[in-house]
C-alpha cells in the first residue's frame, strides 16, 4: 500500500481531487478497511419518446413476484386482439438479471404533459418530461416551459463537479433539459466530443483566450444587468415580466461562465483503465426527419451504447453527479434490426399485429439499453466496496403509454441511492404525480427540496 494522501496535500491540491473518483488513499489508514467515507449519490434520467406498448411491458402482478407474471396486464388503450407473439413482460426481459436493483412503478400521473394547447402531443412529451409544467398555464402566452428537474439537482450537486449536469442524446436536435426560464439546453450527441470534453480539455492557448473572453463578457453582462434593472422601474407589468425573464437568462449565462472558469485551472482526471476514444458510427447522428423514414434511419443502437459509455465515465470520474440521456425518439428506424418503419408509425398501427409487434420489439431494444447501463454501473467498484449502481438513482420513462393520449405510463427506477432504496418490486400507485418520484430522487442525493411543480412530496417507495 502506498503512502496515503495527507490532509495538507489534499488541501493544496483540492482542485484536482474534486474531479477524481473517491480514492482509498485519501482515507486515514485506520479507516481504510471500514471505508467510512461514503461515495456521493448520482442521479440519472433516461428518456424514450413516443410511448411504450404496455401489454408487453406492465407486470400483471405487484410486489416482489412481478417477474413471474404469466398474464397480460389489463390495458384500456388496447381494444383489439393482441398479436400472436405478444408475451407478458417480454419488454422487461433484459432487466431480469437486475431484478433486485429495479422497481417497476405503475400508475404515476404526469398531468402537465397531457394538457392540450398549441404544442403537438409529440413535441409536448419531451418538453414536459422533466419539467412537469402546464405549458399553457400563462394566459395570453402560447407556450412557456419551466426548469427541468436535472437543473434543480445541478444547482445543489453541480458545485462539486466540473460539469454541473450532463445532457446526452442520440440525435443532435433533441433535448429534454430546460433552464430556469424554460429555454432549451442543447444536448451533447457526439460521443467523441463528449470523451474529449471529459479527458482532453482545451490547450493552454485556448484557456488564455477563454479567460480573455470571460472578462470581456463579464464586463458587458455587468453593464447590461445594471441598465436593465434601472429600466424595470419605468415600464408596465407586462414588460417587467419580460425583463425579469431576460435578466434571469443573463444571470444563468453568468453562473455558467463562472462555473466553467473555476475549473479551467483544475487538472483533468486520468482516463479509467480500459476506456478509450469511441469509434465512429457510420450512418448515425443525423437529424431525424419524421416525414422521411429513410432519412431518419441510422445505427441508433450502437450510437446509444457509446453515449451511455460516456455517461458512465463521467459519473465514474466524478466529473458530474447529474446526467440525462435520450434513448429513443418517435422517428427512430432500426434498419440494423430489420425494422423498416419508424417507431411513430408502429404506434399508429396498434390495432394491427405488425404495429404491436413492431412497438414491442423496439421497446425491448430500448430496455436493453437500460440494462446495458445498469450492467456497466454495477461493474464499477467504489472505495467502500459498493458499486456505482449502489450509489445512484436511475429513472427510465416517457410521457406516453401505448398510444399518444394514454396516461398509463412506463416508469421504472434502478439503483439504491447509497443504501436509501430497497428495490425489486412492482408498485402500483393511484395517479400520484410523477414529480413525486423526482422529489424522492433529489432527496436521496441529499438535495433539500420538498416539492416540484405538482408534487405533493417524495414518492413513498421502500
VOGU-3710 file (C-alpha; in Angstrom, 3 decimals, decimal comma):
1> xxxxxxxxxx> 0,000/0,000/0,000  1,424/3,368/-0,983  1,596/6,272/1,460  -1,764/7,976/1,988  -2,547/11,399/0,599  -2,149/13,745/3,562  -4,670/16,352/4,628  -2,173/19,119/3,781  -1,629/17,635/0,313  -5,367/17,285/-0,186
11> xxxxxxxxxx> -5,966/20,918/0,694  -3,129/22,092/-1,506  -4,415/20,032/-4,441  -8,102/20,259/-3,735  -8,854/21,462/-7,265  -7,544/18,305/-8,855  -9,002/15,982/-6,232  -12,532/17,251/-6,700  -12,796/15,763/-10,170  -11,292/12,364/-9,297
21> xxxxxxxxxx> -13,177/9,291/-8,092  -13,060/8,656/-4,361  -9,663/7,042/-3,707  -8,806/4,699/-0,876  -5,515/6,557/-0,350  -7,485/9,645/0,665  -8,676/7,816/3,800  -6,691/7,638/7,061  -5,015/4,244/7,345  -7,163/3,220/10,307
31> xxxxxxxxxx> -10,323/3,799/8,363  -9,478/2,229/5,017  -10,860/-1,171/5,919  -14,067/0,349/7,221  -14,228/2,779/4,283  -16,260/5,220/6,330  -16,308/7,906/3,630  -19,379/7,197/1,550  -19,375/7,965/-2,173  -21,852/10,597/-3,399
41> xxxxxxxxxx> -25,242/9,697/-4,830  -25,580/10,262/-8,574  -28,855/10,983/-10,376  -29,658/9,782/-13,898  -32,763/10,303/-16,023  -33,277/8,172/-19,160  -35,993/9,056/-21,659  -37,601/7,285/-24,619  -40,198/9,207/-26,611  -43,475/8,267/-28,275
51> xxxxxxxxxx> -44,678/5,680/-25,802  -44,384/2,053/-24,768  -46,531/-0,956/-25,706  -47,846/-1,602/-22,213  -49,264/-5,158/-22,673  -45,694/-6,417/-23,226  -44,252/-4,175/-20,505  -46,511/-3,821/-17,487  -46,480/-6,705/-14,971  -49,867/-8,111/-14,013
61> xxxxxxxxxx> -48,565/-8,952/-10,529  -47,442/-6,439/-7,913  -44,847/-6,877/-5,182  -41,647/-8,888/-5,473  -43,245/-11,605/-7,621  -43,761/-9,264/-10,570  -41,199/-11,129/-12,673  -43,354/-14,280/-12,517  -46,383/-12,625/-14,117  -47,987/-15,097/-16,504
71> xxxxxxxxxx> -50,792/-12,838/-17,668  -51,043/-9,673/-19,729  -51,930/-6,691/-17,553  -55,239/-5,056/-18,440  -54,909/-2,034/-20,729  -57,693/0,400/-21,600  -55,683/1,527/-24,624  -55,903/-1,873/-26,349  -59,351/-2,893/-27,546  -58,243/-5,075/-30,454
81> xxxxxxxxxx> -56,996/-8,677/-30,100  -53,332/-8,967/-29,195  -50,992/-10,282/-31,848  -49,667/-13,796/-31,553  -46,193/-13,413/-30,122  -47,012/-10,690/-27,560  -45,895/-12,225/-24,289  -46,139/-10,893/-20,715  -43,045/-8,941/-19,629  -41,221/-9,584/-22,905
91> xxxxxxxxxx> -40,192/-5,917/-22,955  -38,665/-6,172/-19,482  -36,760/-9,387/-20,203  -33,335/-7,609/-20,432  -33,808/-6,302/-16,878  -34,487/-9,642/-15,181  -30,788/-10,146/-14,252  -31,067/-6,872/-12,306  -34,405/-7,658/-10,676  -33,250/-6,740/-7,163
101> xxxxxxxxxx> -31,835/-3,452/-8,417  -35,024/-2,328/-10,175  -38,587/-1,432/-9,215  -41,401/-1,063/-11,761  -43,649/1,913/-10,949  -47,163/1,875/-12,397  -49,959/4,402/-12,115  -47,890/7,598/-11,876  -49,588/10,634/-13,420  -47,838/13,340/-15,428
111> xxxxxxxxxx> -50,696/15,807/-15,632  -48,814/18,721/-17,185  -47,795/16,622/-20,173  -51,440/15,943/-21,047  -52,937/19,434/-21,011  -53,875/20,467/-24,527  -52,757/23,671/-26,204  -50,625/24,975/-29,033  -47,916/22,273/-28,923  -48,428/18,976/-30,732
121> xxxxxxxxxx> -48,508/15,935/-28,460  -45,190/14,535/-29,676  -43,479/17,855/-29,035  -45,100/18,208/-25,636  -43,875/14,801/-24,495  -40,123/15,624/-24,349  -40,778/19,253/-23,376  -42,694/18,294/-20,238  -40,919/15,088/-19,287  -38,511/16,657/-16,772
131> xxxxxxxxxx> -40,312/19,958/-16,193  -43,802/18,595/-15,368  -45,345/22,010/-16,063  -48,521/23,006/-17,876  -47,055/24,702/-20,943  -50,244/26,733/-21,393  -50,664/27,964/-17,829  -49,999/31,654/-18,587  -52,969/33,486/-20,164  -52,040/35,109/-23,458
141> xxxxxxxxxx> -48,784/33,147/-23,769  -48,892/30,369/-26,366  -46,390/28,157/-24,555  -43,949/28,613/-21,664  -41,843/25,825/-20,247  -40,237/25,661/-16,813  -37,000/24,407/-15,326  -36,233/20,698/-15,674  -35,594/18,637/-12,563  -31,999/17,860/-13,578
151> xxxxxxxxxx> -31,195/21,571/-13,427  -32,725/21,799/-9,952  -30,437/18,943/-8,918  -27,456/20,639/-10,581  -27,936/23,818/-8,518  -27,084/21,809/-5,405  -24,860/18,988/-6,656  -23,164/20,718/-9,580  -20,994/22,963/-7,442  -18,868/19,919/-6,540
161> xxxxxxxxxx> -18,110/18,810/-10,109  -16,545/20,082/-13,311  -19,777/19,503/-15,239  -22,848/20,547/-13,202  -25,122/18,371/-15,353  -24,507/16,267/-18,450  -27,253/16,137/-21,102  -26,856/13,452/-23,778  -28,920/12,457/-26,789  -28,698/10,026/-29,690
171> xxxxxxxxxx> -29,835/12,790/-32,057  -28,393/16,269/-32,483  -31,708/18,130/-32,420  -33,300/16,633/-29,293  -33,306/17,798/-25,692  -35,344/17,242/-22,525  -33,423/19,831/-20,499  -34,591/23,388/-19,734  -33,251/26,398/-17,855  -34,977/28,352/-15,095
181> xxxxxxxxxx> -36,710/30,433/-17,766  -37,859/27,384/-19,739  -35,287/27,775/-22,505  -34,000/24,522/-24,053  -30,487/23,366/-23,198  -28,753/21,682/-26,156  -27,753/18,073/-25,526  -24,404/16,529/-26,442  -24,918/13,954/-29,180  -21,385/13,154/-30,400
191> xxxxxxxxxx> -19,658/10,523/-28,211  -16,194/11,552/-29,420  -16,750/15,177/-28,449  -18,070/14,112/-25,038  -14,984/11,933/-24,473  -12,680/14,810/-25,383  -14,622/17,113/-23,083  -14,113/14,662/-20,212  -10,438/13,833/-20,687  -8,700/16,107/-23,192
201> xxxxxxxxxx> -9,792/19,651/-22,463  -8,568/22,885/-24,043  -4,924/23,752/-24,704  -3,069/26,422/-22,696  -3,642/28,910/-25,526  -7,351/28,089/-25,608  -7,569/28,602/-21,837  -5,892/32,014/-22,088  -8,258/33,001/-24,872  -11,235/31,775/-22,847
211> xxxxxxxxxx> -10,129/33,872/-19,860  -9,974/36,985/-22,053  -13,445/36,258/-23,412  -14,753/35,666/-19,896  -13,544/39,044/-18,651  -14,996/40,789/-21,699  -18,366/39,047/-21,323  -18,459/39,737/-17,592  -17,921/43,438/-18,209  -20,719/43,515/-20,769
221> xxxxxxxxxx> -23,052/41,470/-18,568  -22,465/43,690/-15,540  -23,317/46,750/-17,636  -26,436/45,187/-19,158  -27,689/43,903/-15,808  -27,309/47,328/-14,229  -29,061/49,137/-17,102  -31,900/46,612/-17,295  -32,524/46,799/-13,551  -32,963/50,578/-13,846
231> xxxxxxxxxx> -35,283/50,176/-16,829  -37,662/47,936/-14,875  -38,898/50,820/-12,752  -40,180/52,749/-15,786  -42,165/50,080/-17,670  -45,516/48,339/-17,240  -46,244/44,970/-15,630  -46,040/43,000/-18,894  -42,689/44,473/-19,810  -41,394/43,893/-16,282
241> xxxxxxxxxx> -42,174/40,195/-16,647  -40,283/40,087/-19,946  -37,345/41,946/-18,390  -37,323/39,559/-15,427  -37,096/36,631/-17,821  -34,309/38,393/-19,733  -32,377/39,134/-16,529  -32,739/35,539/-15,394  -31,265/34,327/-18,664  -28,350/36,719/-18,314
251> xxxxxxxxxx> -27,698/35,511/-14,779  -27,791/31,891/-15,998  -25,108/32,749/-18,547  -23,047/34,453/-15,859  -23,318/31,498/-13,471  -22,329/29,004/-16,184  -19,351/31,175/-17,149  -18,208/31,410/-13,523  -18,569/27,659/-13,066  -16,578/26,930/-16,218
261> xxxxxxxxxx> -13,846/29,383/-15,250  -13,476/27,869/-11,794  -12,493/24,538/-13,314  -10,192/25,889/-16,045  -7,133/25,534/-13,810  -8,134/22,118/-12,479  -6,234/19,125/-13,805  -8,402/16,695/-15,751  -8,776/13,204/-14,267  -6,934/10,260/-15,807
271> xxxxxxxxxx> -8,806/8,037/-18,230  -10,026/4,949/-16,341  -8,428/1,639/-17,255  -9,997/0,115/-20,341  -11,678/3,311/-21,536  -10,796/4,586/-24,984  -11,844/7,096/-27,597  -15,205/5,983/-29,018  -15,309/4,542/-32,513  -17,089/6,474/-35,227
281> xxxxxxxxxx> -20,523/5,063/-36,039  -21,469/5,443/-39,685  -24,974/6,490/-40,657  -25,954/7,759/-37,207  -26,480/11,114/-35,587  -28,244/12,813/-38,447  -31,281/14,980/-37,788  -34,461/12,955/-37,593  -36,940/13,515/-40,386  -40,433/12,394/-39,432
291> xxxxxxxxxx> -41,666/12,715/-42,999  -38,885/10,553/-44,423  -38,211/7,339/-42,550  -35,234/6,558/-44,768  -33,571/9,819/-43,738  -34,309/9,012/-40,097  -32,772/5,544/-40,293  -29,384/5,082/-38,671  -27,263/2,919/-36,417  -29,028/4,196/-33,347
301> xxxxxxxxxx> -28,332/1,125/-31,213  -24,516/1,291/-31,339  -24,601/5,074/-31,014  -26,766/4,942/-27,883  -24,391/2,421/-26,300  -21,468/4,813/-26,892  -23,456/7,675/-25,369  -24,115/5,532/-22,295  -20,424/4,623/-22,089  -19,640/8,346/-21,883
311> xxxxxxxxxx> -22,290/8,818/-19,201  -20,722/6,101/-17,058  -17,235/7,561/-17,486  -18,487/10,990/-16,389  -20,062/9,524/-13,247  -17,149/7,198/-12,514  -14,603/10,033/-12,562  -16,947/12,292/-10,558  -16,991/14,924/-13,284  -20,748/15,094/-12,859
321> xxxxxxxxxx> -23,344/13,716/-10,464  -26,372/14,635/-12,595  -26,959/13,192/-16,069  -29,742/12,682/-18,598  -29,827/10,637/-21,802  -32,363/10,298/-24,617  -32,571/6,652/-25,714  -35,278/6,877/-28,330  -37,472/9,159/-30,408  -40,633/8,805/-32,465
331> xxxxxxxxxx> -38,704/8,903/-35,730  -36,155/6,173/-34,958  -35,850/3,444/-37,586  -33,756/0,434/-36,589  -32,704/-0,752/-40,016  -29,890/-2,726/-38,437  -32,546/-4,760/-36,592  -34,595/-5,437/-39,746  -37,312/-2,999/-38,689  -38,277/-0,834/-41,637
341> xxxxxxxxxx> -40,814/1,517/-40,073  -40,413/4,373/-37,641  -41,475/3,952/-34,031  -44,128/6,611/-34,639  -45,601/4,592/-37,499  -45,872/1,498/-35,303  -47,763/3,454/-32,627  -50,421/4,297/-35,226  -50,891/0,609/-36,023  -51,601/-0,760/-32,542
351> xxxxxxxxxx> -54,824/-2,353/-33,770  -52,715/-4,431/-36,173  -50,331/-7,277/-35,436  -47,494/-5,513/-37,253  -47,810/-2,373/-35,161  -47,979/-4,252/-31,867  -45,021/-6,471/-32,681  -43,000/-3,533/-34,009  -43,549/-1,488/-30,851  -42,829/-4,463/-28,585
361> xxxxxxxxxx> -39,575/-5,290/-30,356  -38,363/-1,693/-30,304  -39,378/-1,355/-26,654  -37,244/-4,366/-25,783  -34,282/-2,773/-27,581  -34,765/0,402/-25,562  -34,999/-1,505/-22,288  -31,897/-3,358/-23,442  -30,075/-0,024/-23,413  -31,187/0,488/-19,811
371> xxxxxxxxxx> -29,884/-2,978/-18,894  -26,592/-2,166/-20,625  -26,183/0,939/-18,477  -27,042/-0,909/-15,262  -24,527/-3,644/-16,078  -21,793/-1,050/-16,626  -22,637/0,788/-13,402  -22,816/-2,402/-11,366  -19,352/-3,463/-12,543  -17,656/-0,316/-11,209
381> xxxxxxxxxx> -16,447/-0,697/-7,622  -16,231/2,278/-5,277  -13,767/2,750/-2,421  -16,122/1,336/0,215  -16,766/-1,864/-1,753  -20,152/-0,741/-3,058  -20,842/-0,195/-6,757  -21,626/2,848/-8,840  -25,168/1,479/-9,220  -25,475/1,138/-5,435
391> xxxxxxxxxx> -24,720/4,855/-5,166  -27,023/6,067/-7,929  -30,710/6,525/-8,665  -31,640/5,904/-12,303  -35,080/6,697/-13,711  -36,380/5,470/-17,062  -39,652/6,678/-18,502  -41,559/8,638/-21,105  -44,668/10,763/-21,375  -46,918/8,441/-23,377
401> xxxxxxxxxx> -48,392/4,991/-22,927  -49,456/2,565/-25,631  -50,950/5,361/-27,675  -50,426/9,119/-27,654  -53,125/10,090/-25,155  -52,754/7,043/-22,892  -51,809/8,108/-19,354  -50,752/4,587/-18,327  -47,039/5,368/-18,390  -43,977/3,125/-18,261
411> xxxxxxxxxx> -41,727/4,135/-15,376  -39,025/2,259/-13,556  -36,298/3,152/-11,101  -32,941/1,470/-10,536  -30,038/1,821/-8,115  -30,047/2,052/-4,353  -29,298/5,715/-3,653  -26,366/4,978/-1,344  -28,393/2,412/0,592  -31,515/4,544/0,883
421> xxxxxxxxxx> -33,617/2,479/-1,533  -34,565/-1,196/-1,432  -35,954/-2,170/-4,794  -37,115/-5,305/-6,591  -40,878/-4,721/-6,615  -43,685/-3,710/-8,928  -45,507/-0,905/-7,126  -48,943/0,236/-8,311  -49,742/3,867/-7,490  -53,091/5,616/-7,778
431> xxxxxxxxxx> -52,286/8,551/-10,052  -49,670/10,106/-7,795  -47,665/12,788/-9,618  -44,538/11,615/-11,417  -42,949/14,717/-9,888  -43,173/12,931/-6,504  -40,623/10,471/-7,856  -38,360/13,331/-8,920  -38,513/14,819/-5,416  -37,681/11,446/-3,901
441> xxxxxxxxxx> -34,653/11,135/-6,210  -33,318/14,547/-5,212  -33,816/13,845/-1,512  -31,930/10,535/-1,887  -28,981/12,593/-3,174  -29,204/14,993/-0,242  -30,855/17,850/-2,126  -33,147/19,747/0,297  -36,296/20,014/-1,851  -39,812/19,206/-0,659
451> xxxxxxxxxx> -41,904/19,831/-3,767  -41,559/20,263/-7,524  -44,399/21,635/-9,700  -47,432/19,401/-8,928  -45,546/17,189/-6,458  -47,131/16,604/-3,082  -43,890/15,349/-1,572  -41,480/12,439/-2,095  -42,818/9,226/-3,599  -43,228/6,545/-0,970
461> xx> -41,203/3,527/-2,024  -39,057/1,367/0,214
//
